[in-house]
């Protein structure tokens, strides 16, 4: 079914012949593509072309609900959304097209105690991100939204600067603004493919009315929305997203209905928007309907999908109870249209791996209108400067693994993703769909022993181990979850005896060749030109001194190195390495699947390894930050002496075909020394006590390596590495802020992330990551505190509190790890 949208049309340059060259070609004329075009020409780019296969906005933009809210999950994402709203309010004066922006405010209500806690966490966070928010009473709620049933409401927040807009007109205003500055927009032009030469975009091929041609260009931007995955596949570019059906209803005009705030009833996954005397109510269902499994029809243009009242009926029932006047209002429209969603509920932005000059801006997960203004600004600046303007790792397309483009995987995953924006954002929440794809060789061993698994980029990872008879699944809460005591037992086993982790999911990259040392010396801030057998902890920096990678580098031979990174950042690291490879004779290979890692950690780890291997694990033969090849059981492995938990320990690297055997040998011998199977939750709590930084939470491309407290891994005397000049400048000008460790004095509350830090009664920052310190006896967190022109003594002598859901708790603070600050235990 085709529905004709009503919005202002823009004069397009379709009467002109398509040019043969352009600086950038944008594919897709929705709000995202129009925003990218607008911001590129604002930066002074000329020869910017936007190609739309049918008509502007005809995919998903035209039927978007147009809801705008400022507060997001990070400070940078919040700034981008606030920018979108500011931009949309200025476009009418600039272009003459009204965007329909109305700051009607918004209300978020809770009907459970857990959701109440989450809303109050948002209330605490809002001023730290520059967002106005306030808690309102039930009586105030009724006054602001008199049509609502409040009988079960547990909490309500008011965001006075939120609002709504006309999505079609926003896109048209952006398109007109782009044309006024010289961009060319063509409708009815199908882009058949992207040409590449020597790993770089060289042009696009197009078709129009039976005519074909090529536009030479160095930059292509895939803004194809729900077509982006299929279009990217033509160039072997993975753009993991999938369409889902999105439902809403619009009433007939309701007598006496006045202007209302946008209403979100999060526990019911519903939203309500007043517009021109009517109510639009829709949902982001926790179990959504994927659409377009066999591809999006080529003919799709302002289409509406088939009605499915049976699917939407549970939402309608909740809506009629929540807003009773809907029961007597006539329904003018029952709408069902597709929108695209990504595997992790974050949109895709940036330069795609493998093809330089191939950019992506798509997959907005029902936030395209609110996000596209800021996303277009960020991507245009990124393209202009050849680096992101700030840390965009959360939406960087390089975070995706190629397996995530699989259609069956996407179909299953997005059915869950649709509801995530309104779902409870509990700590440690795990995806339940598209599971079991990547498994360690000892997965079944761990499962049989009580492992409860989490998932990251397809990997099944043991997060904690259930006791005999204990339920083997998560029971989520903002308070102590059902695995808290399991984590404590595993944590204390590592501190007091010995534990074993499966770290097979870690990313492993082999860098090898005649020039490997020279190449890595240029990329790493630490000195990696060390003897064979040494392990170096280092970062790879950008030109601003920000942290692109946090890794260990092991020298395997004179010409070969092993780089170990987190599973989440593997593709980002591979891209960074390959991007900076010039004329050096170097081969970069992802070897993650070739080896498993079993981490044996704790004060009795040396004793345990001595029972299963004839090799010498003494300090004299295998000191800290060295590796050796060992015999273990009847297998061969490498023992890397590192300390991710702050204890004596080794990571055992084993060929995957021998991993199960080695695990069995270690487990059998461990009974005599109190070996305990441990999950990644215990790893997290141990690393938090030791104040080990975690990328991307605590450090990233926007955090200066010195302000992150990692100066010990930076060799300023080493010449020529990327970021060195920024390090020297910071040493000269001083630190603006420092990453510090906090411990709550009250042992009861928990820290997770985004709790607000107060210094001497004023907001100083937020917690970047947190966990419970079972040895230190309280919740531990890391966070940045401003310290311009201050001494360490002044920083530490202040009074600190951390606000959790509106309640403040006194905190101790330290610049050194609170657990084993001298590092004596890991060097024992």
C-alpha positions in Angstrom: 0.0 0.0 0.0 1.3 3.5 -0.8 0.4 6.5 1.3 1.0 10.0 -0.1 2.9 12.0 2.6 2.1 15.7 3.1 5.2 17.9 3.4 7.0 20.6 1.5 8.8 19.4 -1.7 12.2 20.8 -2.6 13.2 21.7 -6.1 15.8 19.2 -7.1 18.4 19.4 -9.8 17.0 16.5 -11.8 16.9 18.5 -15.0 20.7 18.9 -15.1 22.9 16.1 -16.5 24.7 14.1 -13.8 28.3 15.3 -13.5 31.2 13.0 -14.2 33.2 14.0 -11.1 32.4 14.8 -7.5 34.3 15.2 -4.2 31.6 13.2 -2.4 28.6 11.1 -3.6 25.9 10.5 -0.9 23.6 7.6 -1.6 20.1 7.9 -0.1 17.8 10.9 0.3 16.4 10.4 3.7 17.1 12.7 6.7 20.5 11.1 7.2 21.8 11.7 3.6 20.3 15.2 3.5 22.1 16.0 6.8 25.5 14.7 5.6 25.1 16.8 2.4 24.1 19.9 4.4 27.1 19.6 6.7 29.7 18.8 4.1 28.8 22.0 2.1 28.8 24.0 5.3 32.4 22.9 5.7 33.2 24.3 2.3 33.1 21.1 0.3 32.1 21.7 -3.3 30.9 19.1 -5.8 28.8 17.3 -3.3 26.1 15.1 -5.0 23.2 13.3 -3.4 21.6 10.5 -5.4 18.2 9.2 -4.4 16.8 6.1 -6.2 13.1 7.3 -6.0 12.1 10.4 -4.1 13.5 12.2 -1.1 12.3 10.7 2.3 10.4 7.9 0.6 12.0 5.1 2.6 11.5 5.5 6.4 12.0 9.2 7.1 8.5 10.2 5.9 6.6 8.1 8.4 8.9 8.6 11.5 7.1 9.8 14.6 9.5 12.8 14.9 10.1 12.5 18.7 13.1 14.5 20.0 14.7 14.0 23.4 18.0 15.4 24.6 19.4 12.9 27.2 21.4 10.0 25.8 23.7 7.3 27.3 26.9 9.4 26.9 27.9 13.0 27.1 28.9 13.1 23.4 25.7 11.5 22.1 23.7 13.9 24.2 25.6 16.8 22.7 24.8 15.5 19.2 21.1 15.2 19.9 21.0 18.7 21.5 22.7 20.0 18.3 20.0 18.3 16.2 17.3 20.2 18.0 19.1 23.5 17.7 19.7 22.9 14.0 16.1 22.1 13.3 14.9 25.2 15.1 17.2 27.4 12.9 16.4 25.8 9.5 13.2 27.6 8.9 14.9 31.0 9.0 17.7 29.7 6.8 15.6 27.8 4.2 12.0 29.0 4.5 10.8 25.5 5.3 9.2 25.0 8.7 10.5 21.9 10.4 7.5 21.7 12.8 9.9 21.8 15.8 7.9 22.3 19.0 9.6 22.0 22.4 6.4 20.6 24.0 8.6 18.8 26.6 8.4 15.2 27.5 7.3 13.0 30.3 8.8 9.6 31.3 6.9 7.5 33.8 7.6 4.3 35.7 5.2 1.8 37.0 7.8 -0.5 38.7 10.3 0.1 41.5 13.2 -0.9 39.3 12.2 1.6 36.6 11.8 4.2 39.3 15.4 3.7 40.2 16.5 4.0 36.6 14.5 7.2 36.1 16.1 8.7 39.2 19.5 7.7 37.8 18.7 9.7 34.7 17.6 12.6 36.9 21.0 12.5 38.6 22.8 12.3 35.3 21.0 15.0 33.4 22.7 18.1 34.9 26.1 16.5 34.4 25.3 16.3 30.6 23.7 19.8 30.5 20.1 18.5 30.2 17.3 20.1 32.2 15.1 17.5 34.0 13.0 17.4 37.1 11.1 14.9 39.2 7.4 15.6 39.4 4.7 14.3 41.7 1.7 12.3 40.6 -0.5 15.3 41.0 1.8 17.4 38.8 1.7 14.6 36.2 -2.1 14.6 36.2 -2.0 18.4 35.7 0.4 18.2 32.8 -1.3 15.2 31.2 -4.9 15.1 32.5 -5.9 12.1 30.3 -3.6 9.6 31.9 -4.3 6.8 34.5 -1.8 7.3 37.3 -3.0 4.7 39.7 0.1 2.6 39.4 2.7 5.2 38.6 5.8 5.0 40.8 7.8 7.9 39.4 7.7 10.6 36.7 10.3 12.8 35.2 9.8 16.0 33.1 12.2 17.1 30.4 11.2 20.6 29.5 13.4 21.0 26.4 12.3 17.9 24.6 9.8 18.0 21.8 8.7 16.9 18.4 9.0 17.8 14.7 7.9 17.1 11.2 10.4 14.5 9.9 9.7 15.0 6.2 10.1 18.8 6.4 13.3 18.4 8.5 14.8 16.4 5.6 13.5 18.8 3.0 14.9 21.8 4.9 18.3 20.1 5.1 18.1 19.3 1.4 17.3 22.9 0.5 20.0 24.2 2.8 22.5 21.9 1.1 21.4 23.0 -2.4 21.7 26.7 -1.4 25.3 26.1 -0.7 26.0 24.2 -3.9 25.1 20.6 -3.4 23.4 18.8 -6.3 20.5 16.5 -5.5 19.2 14.0 -8.1 16.0 11.9 -7.6 15.2 8.8 -9.6 18.8 7.8 -9.9 19.8 4.2 -8.9 23.3 3.7 -7.8 24.3 0.3 -9.2 27.6 0.0 -7.4 30.7 1.6 -5.9 34.0 1.2 -7.8 37.3 0.9 -5.9 40.9 0.9 -7.0 43.8 -0.2 -4.7 41.6 -0.4 -1.7 40.1 3.1 -2.2 36.8 4.3 -3.6 37.2 5.6 -7.1 33.7 6.1 -8.4 30.0 5.1 -8.5 28.0 3.7 -11.4 24.5 4.9 -11.8 21.3 4.2 -13.8 18.5 6.5 -14.8 15.7 6.0 -17.3 17.8 3.4 -19.2 20.9 5.6 -19.2 24.1 4.6 -17.4 27.1 6.4 -16.3 30.0 6.8 -13.8 30.8 9.6 -11.4 34.5 9.7 -10.3 34.8 10.3 -6.6 37.1 9.6 -3.7 34.2 9.5 -1.1 30.9 7.7 -1.0 28.5 7.9 1.9 26.1 5.0 2.3 22.9 6.6 3.7 20.7 4.0 2.1 18.8 3.2 5.3 17.1 -0.2 5.2 18.8 -0.9 1.9 22.3 -0.2 3.4 23.2 -3.8 4.1 22.4 -5.0 0.6 24.0 -2.0 -1.0 27.2 -2.4 1.1 27.4 -6.1 0.2 27.9 -5.2 -3.4 31.2 -3.7 -2.4 32.0 -6.4 0.2 31.3 -3.8 2.9 29.5 -5.2 6.0 26.7 -2.9 7.2 24.9 -5.1 9.7 21.3 -3.9 10.0 17.8 -5.3 9.3 14.3 -3.8 8.9 11.5 -4.4 11.4 7.9 -3.4 11.3 7.0 -0.4 13.3 3.4 0.2 14.3 1.4 3.3 15.5 -2.1 4.6 15.4 -3.4 8.1 14.9 -6.8 9.1 16.3 -9.4 11.3 14.8 -9.4 14.9 16.1 -10.4 14.9 19.8 -12.5 17.8 21.0 -10.8 20.0 23.5 -7.4 18.3 23.2 -4.8 20.9 23.9 -1.0 20.9 23.4 0.5 18.0 25.4 4.0 16.8 26.2 5.4 13.7 24.6 4.6 10.8 26.9 6.7 7.7 27.3 5.4 4.8 29.4 8.6 2.9 29.4 7.4 -0.2 31.2 4.7 -0.6 28.6 7.0 0.2 25.7 4.5 2.9 24.5 4.8 6.5 23.5 2.1 9.2 22.9 2.4 12.3 20.9 -0.3 15.1 20.4 -0.3 16.7 17.0 -3.0 19.0 15.6 -5.6 17.9 18.1 -5.0 14.1 17.5 -3.1 11.5 19.4 -0.4 9.4 17.8 0.4 6.4 20.0 2.9 3.7 19.1 5.3 1.2 20.6 8.8 -0.3 20.5 7.8 -3.9 21.2 10.1 -6.2 23.2 9.4 -8.9 20.5 9.3 -7.1 17.2 8.6 -8.4 13.7 11.5 -8.4 11.3 10.7 -7.5 7.7 12.4 -7.8 4.3 14.1 -11.1 4.9 14.4 -11.6 1.2 15.5 -8.0 0.5 13.7 -4.7 0.3 11.6 -4.4 -2.8 13.1 -2.2 -5.5 9.8 -0.6 -6.0 9.4 0.6 -2.4 8.4 4.2 -2.3 6.3 5.8 0.5 4.9 2.3 1.0 2.9 1.1 4.0 3.1 -2.5 5.2 0.2 -4.8 5.9 -1.8 -4.2 9.1 -1.3 -6.8 11.8 -3.7 -5.9 14.6 -3.1 -9.2 16.4 0.5 -8.2 16.9 -0.4 -4.7 18.0 -3.4 -5.6 20.1 -1.5 -6.0 23.4 -0.1 -2.5 22.9 -3.6 -1.2 22.2 -4.9 -2.8 25.4 -2.2 -1.1 27.5 -2.8 2.2 25.7 -6.6 2.1 26.4 -5.9 1.5 30.1 -3.2 4.2 30.3 -5.1 6.9 28.3 -8.8 6.0 28.7 -10.0 8.7 26.3 -8.6 6.6 23.5 -11.4 4.2 23.9 -13.9 6.7 22.6 -11.7 8.4 20.0 -12.0 7.2 16.4 -8.9 5.8 14.8 -8.0 7.6 11.6 -4.8 5.7 10.8 -3.4 2.3 11.7 0.1 2.6 10.3 2.8 -0.1 9.8 6.1 0.9 8.2 9.6 -0.4 8.2 12.6 0.9 10.1 16.2 -0.4 10.3 17.9 -1.7 13.4 21.4 -2.8 14.2 22.7 -5.7 16.4 23.6 -3.5 19.4 21.0 -0.7 19.2 23.6 1.8 18.2 23.7 3.4 14.8 26.5 3.1 12.2 28.8 6.0 11.4 32.2 6.3 10.0 34.6 4.9 7.4 33.9 1.2 6.7 36.8 -1.3 7.1 38.6 -2.5 4.0 37.7 0.3 1.6 39.1 3.8 2.2 36.6 6.6 1.3 33.5 4.4 1.9 31.5 6.1 4.6 28.4 5.0 6.4 25.6 6.8 8.2 22.6 4.5 8.8 20.8 2.1 11.1 19.3 4.6 13.6 17.1 2.2 15.6 14.0 4.5 15.5 16.1 7.6 16.5 16.9 8.8 13.1 15.3 12.2 13.3 16.8 13.0 16.7 20.2 11.6 15.7 20.7 12.6 12.1 21.4 16.3 12.6 24.3 15.6 15.0 25.4 12.5 13.1 25.6 14.4 9.9 27.7 17.1 11.6 30.0 14.5 13.1 30.5 12.5 9.9 31.1 15.6 7.8 33.8 16.7 10.3 35.3 13.2 10.3 35.4 13.2 6.5 36.9 16.6 6.4 39.6 16.0 9.0 40.2 12.3 8.3 39.6 11.6 12.0 36.5 11.7 14.2 35.9 15.1 16.0 35.6 13.2 19.3 35.2 9.7 20.6 32.5 8.1 18.4 33.6 4.5 19.2 30.1 3.6 20.3 28.6 4.1 16.9 31.8 3.5 14.8 30.9 1.0 12.0 34.3 -0.6 12.7 33.0 -2.1 16.0 31.0 -4.7 14.0 32.3 -8.1 13.1 31.8 -9.4 9.6 29.7 -12.3 10.8 27.1 -9.8 12.0 26.0 -9.1 8.5 24.5 -12.6 8.3 20.8 -12.3 7.5 19.5 -15.0 9.9 21.6 -13.6 12.7 20.2 -10.1 12.0 16.6 -11.3 11.7 16.8 -12.9 15.1 18.7 -10.1 16.8 16.7 -7.1 15.7 13.5 -8.7 16.9 15.0 -8.0 20.4 16.7 -4.8 19.6 13.6 -2.8 18.8 12.4 -2.8 22.4 15.8 -2.0 24.0 15.4 1.7 24.0 12.4 1.4 26.3 13.6 -1.7 28.1 15.2 -1.6 31.6 18.9 -0.8 31.1 20.1 -3.1 33.8 23.8 -3.6 34.4 25.2 -6.8 32.9 22.1 -7.2 30.7 22.7 -9.9 28.1 21.1 -10.3 24.7 18.9 -13.4 24.4 18.6 -13.7 20.6 21.2 -14.9 18.0 23.3 -16.7 20.6 25.7 -19.6 20.4 27.6 -18.5 17.3 31.2 -18.3 18.5 32.3 -20.8 21.1 35.5 -21.6 22.9 36.8 -25.2 22.5 36.0 -25.6 26.2 32.5 -24.1 26.0 30.8 -27.5 26.8 33.2 -28.2 29.6 32.3 -24.9 31.2 28.6 -25.3 30.6 28.7 -28.7 32.3 30.3 -27.1 35.3 27.6 -24.4 35.8 28.8 -21.6 33.6 26.3 -18.8 32.9 27.2 -17.2 29.6 27.1 -13.7 28.3 27.7 -12.6 24.7 30.0 -10.1 23.0 30.2 -9.8 19.2 29.0 -13.3 18.8 31.3 -14.9 21.4 29.7 -17.0 24.2 31.7 -16.1 27.4 31.4 -17.6 30.9 30.4 -14.6 33.1 29.9 -16.5 36.3 29.4 -20.0 37.6 26.3 -21.2 39.3 26.5 -23.4 42.4 24.9 -26.9 42.3 21.2 -26.5 42.3 21.3 -22.7 41.6 19.3 -21.2 38.7 21.6 -20.7 35.7 20.3 -17.5 34.4 20.3 -13.8 35.2 17.8 -12.1 37.5 18.4 -8.5 36.7 18.2 -5.6 39.1 19.8 -2.2 39.8 20.8 -3.7 43.2 22.6 -6.9 43.9 21.7 -9.5 41.3 21.5 -13.2 41.8 25.1 -13.7 40.8 26.6 -11.2 43.3 27.7 -13.9 45.8 29.0 -16.1 43.0 31.2 -13.2 41.8 32.4 -12.6 45.4 33.4 -16.3 45.8 35.3 -16.3 42.5 36.9 -12.9 43.3 38.2 -14.1 46.6 39.5 -17.4 45.2 41.6 -15.3 42.8 42.9 -13.1 45.6 43.5 -15.9 48.1 44.1 -19.1 46.1 43.9 -19.5 42.3 41.2 -19.2 39.6 41.0 -20.1 35.9 39.3 -18.0 33.3 38.6 -18.7 29.6 39.8 -15.6 27.7 39.6 -17.2 24.2 37.4 -14.4 22.9 40.3 -11.9 23.2 41.4 -10.5 19.8 44.8 -11.7 18.7 46.7 -10.0 15.8 50.0 -11.2 14.4 52.2 -8.5 13.0 55.2 -10.0 11.1 57.8 -9.0 8.6 61.1 -7.4 8.0 59.8 -4.0 9.1 57.5 -5.1 11.8 59.6 -3.5 14.6 59.8 -0.2 12.8 56.1 -0.2 12.0 55.0 -1.0 15.6 57.5 1.5 17.1 55.7 4.2 15.0 52.3 3.2 16.3 52.9 2.3 19.9 53.6 4.9 22.6 55.7 2.4 24.6 59.0 0.9 23.5 58.2 -2.5 21.8 61.8 -3.0 20.4 62.5 -5.5 23.2 64.2 -8.9 23.3 62.3 -11.9 22.1 60.2 -13.3 25.0 59.2 -9.8 26.4 55.7 -8.5 26.8 55.0 -4.8 26.6 51.8 -3.0 27.8 51.2 -0.1 25.6 48.7 2.2 23.8 48.3 3.3 20.2 47.6 7.0 20.2 46.1 9.4 17.7 47.6 12.8 17.0 45.7 14.4 19.8 47.2 11.9 22.3 43.9 10.1 22.6 43.9 6.3 23.0 43.0 4.3 19.9 44.1 1.0 21.3 45.0 -0.4 24.7 46.9 -3.7 24.3 49.8 -5.9 25.1 52.5 -6.6 22.5 54.5 -9.9 22.8 57.7 -10.3 20.8 57.6 -13.8 19.4 60.7 -13.6 17.1 62.9 -10.9 15.7 60.4 -10.2 13.0 57.0 -11.3 14.6 54.8 -9.8 17.3 51.5 -10.8 18.9 49.1 -8.0 19.7 46.3 -8.9 22.2 43.2 -6.7 22.4 39.6 -7.0 23.6 37.1 -8.9 21.5 35.0 -5.7 21.1 37.9 -3.7 19.6 39.4 -6.3 17.3 38.2 -4.9 14.0 38.9 -1.3 15.1 42.5 -2.4 15.9 42.9 -4.2 12.6 41.7 -1.1 10.7 44.0 1.2 12.6 47.0 -1.0 11.9 46.2 -1.4 8.2 45.4 2.2 7.7 48.8 3.2 8.9 50.7 0.6 7.0 52.8 2.4 4.4 55.7 1.0 2.4 56.8 -1.2 5.2 57.2 -4.9 4.5 54.7 -6.1 7.1 51.9 -8.7 7.2 49.0 -8.1 9.6 46.8 -11.2 10.3 43.9 -11.8 12.6 44.8 -15.1 14.4 42.1 -14.9 17.0 40.5 -18.2 16.1 43.8 -20.1 16.1 44.6 -20.0 19.8 42.6 -20.3 23.0 43.7 -18.5 26.2 43.3 -19.9 29.7 44.2 -17.5 32.4 45.5 -19.0 35.6 45.6 -16.3 38.2 46.2 -16.1 42.0 48.9 -16.5 44.6 48.9 -20.3 44.0 49.1 -20.1 40.3 52.8 -20.9 40.2 52.3 -23.9 42.4 49.5 -25.1 40.1 51.4 -24.7 36.9 54.3 -26.6 38.4 52.0 -29.6 38.8 51.1 -29.7 35.1 54.3 -28.6 33.4 58.0 -29.4 33.8 59.0 -25.8 32.9 60.5 -23.3 35.3 58.0 -20.5 36.3 60.3 -18.8 38.8 61.0 -15.1 38.7 64.5 -15.8 37.5 63.3 -17.7 34.4 59.9 -16.2 33.8 59.7 -12.8 35.4 56.7 -10.5 35.1 56.0 -9.3 31.5 57.8 -12.2 29.8 56.6 -15.4 28.1 58.0 -18.8 27.6 57.1 -21.9 25.6 56.0 -24.7 27.8 54.9 -28.3 27.9 51.6 -28.7 29.6 50.0 -32.1 30.0 50.8 -33.7 26.6 50.5 -30.4 24.8 52.6 -27.3 23.9 51.7 -23.8 24.8 53.1 -20.3 25.6 52.8 -19.0 29.2 52.5 -15.2 29.2 53.1 -13.8 32.7 50.7 -10.8 32.9 48.4 -9.5 35.6 45.0 -8.5 34.3 43.6 -9.1 37.9 46.5 -7.7 39.9 47.8 -11.1 41.1 50.5 -13.5 40.3 49.4 -15.3 37.1 49.8 -16.4 33.6 47.8 -16.5 30.4 48.3 -19.8 28.7 48.0 -19.6 24.9 47.2 -23.0 23.4 46.4 -24.1 19.9 42.6 -24.5 19.8 42.9 -28.2 19.1 44.7 -28.8 22.4 42.7 -26.4 24.5 40.3 -28.9 26.0 43.1 -31.3 26.9 45.0 -28.5 28.7 41.9 -27.4 30.5 41.3 -30.9 31.7 44.9 -31.3 32.9 44.8 -28.0 34.8 41.4 -28.7 36.4 42.5 -32.2 37.6 45.6 -30.8 39.2 43.9 -27.8 40.7 41.9 -29.7 43.3 44.9 -29.8 45.6 45.4 -26.0 45.6 41.8 -24.9 45.7 41.4 -24.0 42.0 38.1 -22.3 41.2 36.4 -21.8 37.9 35.9 -18.1 37.4 33.9 -15.9 35.1 34.4 -12.5 33.5 32.4 -10.8 36.2 35.1 -11.7 38.7 37.7 -10.5 36.3 35.9 -7.2 36.2 35.7 -6.7 39.9 39.4 -7.6 40.3 40.5 -5.2 37.6 38.4 -2.5 39.2 40.2 -2.9 42.5 43.5 -2.7 40.7 42.2 0.4 38.8 43.0 -1.2 35.4 41.6 1.0 32.6 39.0 -0.4 30.3 38.6 0.6 26.7 36.1 2.1 25.6 34.6 2.9 29.0 37.5 4.6 30.9 39.8 5.4 28.0 39.3 6.1 24.3 40.2 8.3 21.4 39.0 11.4 23.3 40.9 10.7 26.5 44.5 11.9 26.6 46.9 9.1 27.6 48.5 11.2 30.4 45.1 12.3 31.9 44.1 8.7 31.9 47.0 7.9 34.2 48.9 5.8 31.7 52.1 7.9 31.5 54.1 4.9 32.7 53.4 3.2 29.4 54.5 6.2 27.3 58.2 6.6 26.3 58.6 10.3 25.6 62.3 9.7 24.7 61.3 7.4 21.9 61.1 9.5 18.7 58.6 9.4 15.9 55.5 7.6 17.2 52.0 8.9 16.5 50.8 11.1 19.3 54.2 12.0 20.8 53.9 15.7 20.1 50.6 15.8 21.9 52.2 14.0 24.8 55.0 16.5 25.0 52.5 19.4 24.7 50.5 18.1 27.6 53.6 17.6 29.7 54.3 21.3 29.1 50.8 22.7 29.6 49.7 20.4 32.4 46.8 18.1 32.9 43.2 19.5 32.6 41.7 16.4 34.4 42.8 13.1 35.9 41.3 9.7 36.0 40.9 8.7 39.7 39.7 5.7 41.6 36.8 6.0 44.0 35.6 3.7 46.8 32.3 4.2 48.5 32.6 4.3 52.3 29.2 2.7 52.7 29.6 -1.0 51.7 25.9 -1.4 50.6 25.4 0.6 47.4 26.8 -0.4 43.9 28.5 1.5 41.2 28.0 0.6 37.5 28.5 3.6 35.2 27.3 7.2 34.8 26.8 7.9 38.4 27.6 11.5 39.1 30.7 12.6 41.0 30.5 15.6 43.3 33.6 17.4 44.5 33.2 19.8 47.4 29.5 19.9 46.6 29.7 20.6 42.8 29.4 18.3 39.9 32.9 17.2 38.8 32.2 14.4 36.4 30.7 10.9 36.1 31.8 7.3 36.8 33.2 5.8 33.6 33.0 2.2 35.0 32.3 0.6 38.3 32.0 -2.7 40.1 32.1 -4.1 43.6 35.5 -4.5 45.4 35.0 -7.7 47.3 38.4 -7.4 48.9 38.3 -3.6 49.5 34.8 -3.9 51.0 32.8 -1.5 48.9 31.8 -0.3 45.4 34.7 0.9 43.3 34.6 3.2 40.3 36.8 5.2 38.0 36.1 8.7 36.8 37.7 11.9 35.5 38.0 14.9 37.8 39.0 18.4 36.5 42.4 19.5 38.0 43.7 22.4 35.9 46.6 24.1 37.6 46.1 21.9 40.7 48.5 19.7 42.7 47.9 16.1 43.4 47.5 17.0 47.1 44.8 19.5 46.3 42.9 17.0 44.2 43.0 14.3 46.9 42.2 16.6 49.8 38.8 17.6 48.5 35.6 16.0 49.7 33.9 13.6 47.2 30.4 12.2 47.0 28.8 10.0 44.3 25.1 10.4 43.6 23.2 7.2 42.8 19.5 7.7 41.8 19.3 10.9 43.8 21.1 9.7 46.9 24.7 10.8 47.7 27.4 8.6 49.2 30.7 9.7 50.6 33.7 8.3 48.6 37.4 7.9 49.1 39.6 8.8 46.2 43.1 7.7 45.0 45.4 8.3 42.1 47.1 5.0 42.7 45.4 1.6 42.7 43.8 1.0 46.1 44.6 -2.7 45.9 48.3 -3.5 46.0 49.4 0.0 44.8 53.1 -1.0 44.4 52.2 -4.0 42.2 54.1 -6.4 44.5 51.6 -9.3 44.3 51.7 -9.7 40.5 55.5 -9.7 40.6 55.8 -12.2 43.5 
